[in-house]
């Protein structure tokens, strides 16, 4: 990622990663700075989260009281549908409405798509220097597929920094749509005419995760057909056909246009969805479910970590020898091992 | 699997699986029966292990004092190299040498290969009724790929039943070679002329796990070339070239022949390898490492089970709501959750 157009830079001026992580961190000062909208503090906190700094737990604890306010909007779609252009247009419209906006762009680690993404990213330049916008690219890594494990914590940093809206943009490949839906209050699925996205969406279970469909590049041939395809697929049922459920609207945009681009309607549908989330209780259910899954993941990672500590340890070696010698069995040995954790 | 030719049948006469598992189980009597060589007791114990019966822990504990004697020989190779024929020939030779033999055949769950395997299995008929041979097919299931998670425990049943040698036969697909090597004292890798197995072996890291190579169907064209290929690949190094390491010999067999089939030489090489394992300490290291991995796997499964108990529980829901409300953070919540396990 280039440093152009990034209000929040990945702390490039600081010491190398390894040293930076071990440097003493003044978490309360950083959190206070972030809450005042200081871009450097926000950047530093996200870096601490991304680097899984030893201060991670302190950061999480300090952020907690200041979270829960931001509306989280996920934005996904296949490469080429215009995600970055749409993000730019949404950010511009939200800024005009006086909202403070955070953007987390989760790049796939795939090396061959890096170039194209960097090119897209430069288009965000028009927000550079706007202190009401925080933009941060995150590496996607770990076992989660499309979304970085650090994304939920980075989201909390932007939440605590007073963002009214946080946009999470991710390339729609494989698992990532499902993951973004588990993080976002409202998930936008972008499609474009003539890309067979409708069919792909149906296959990938996108219908189940989309709260709002956006047919971008709606001035192109085939846009009507794409809308019809989506409408037909929605008519086939799934959860959307049940009473009391949200029926995803289909918007048309030409995000690359400076005006009359349809983005206002998307924002209106997002607002409608927000109200539905609140009225139906689904909003709280989603956030609670999201937190539960995050707690579980951390708990399992902690256990795995402790298990890693005993791997190759004298204790495990001794237990293994007892099993080989027949003086105990592997189940009793496992119990003893767990007792030592 | 058919019941033909199986000294130890999968307890087909008993009640259906679910009911059988809940039936009261007299583990001490079964273990005593197995130690006396009673085929029904052995079959029943392996079924309890395979079904993950509630009595699993009791079975493991009762078996432990009687284990550690059997020599475990793994046998793997691509489909078509003649694994079942070779197993039959090895069993016959071992019986002639007065050894008590157990066979665990791990079938891949792949439905399209089932037919061929059943066909192969019928060839084991000539050992039917021989009380010195226990033969059991096991389903391969779970996340372990080629080998069933129950295999190590089934192996202990046969060990406790007084088998001098247990052969584990598995179709060499993907991970299973590596898994069989982690279970076996000595791993035989079967190849056949003209199948490109040599190249495949090099690719799949088979060179690292093979203790003895067996070129079966050695009367066919191309057998010399296959031997040369293997020899060349072994000469390229790896662990085998280091001093004090075992250098895998290459045997030739025509396992389908009743006599003069080369199997005696394979048994001689297995015996050489056994002596090397003992003299070098590698034998104990392998068994200890194997037990350590099994203990770890059971411990992790236990933890996951406990985690499953809290999934959707009131405790997790309450913690999640606290995270959503900002009164705690997910790390502290995870600690609390772990405290409750």
Interface residues (C-beta under 8 A of the other chain):
Chain A: X56 X57 X60 X61 X63 X64 X65 X66 X67 X68 X152 X284 X287 X288 X289 X291 X292 X294 X295 X296 X298 X299 X300 X302 X303 X304 X307 X311 X316 X317 X319 X320 X321 X323 X324 X325 X326 X327 X328 X329 X330 X331 X332 X333 X334 X335 X337 X338
Chain B: X56 X57 X60 X61 X63 X64 X65 X66 X67 X68 X152 X284 X287 X288 X289 X291 X292 X294 X295 X296 X298 X299 X300 X302 X303 X304 X307 X311 X316 X317 X319 X320 X321 X323 X324 X325 X326 X327 X328 X329 X330 X331 X332 X333 X334 X335 X337 X338
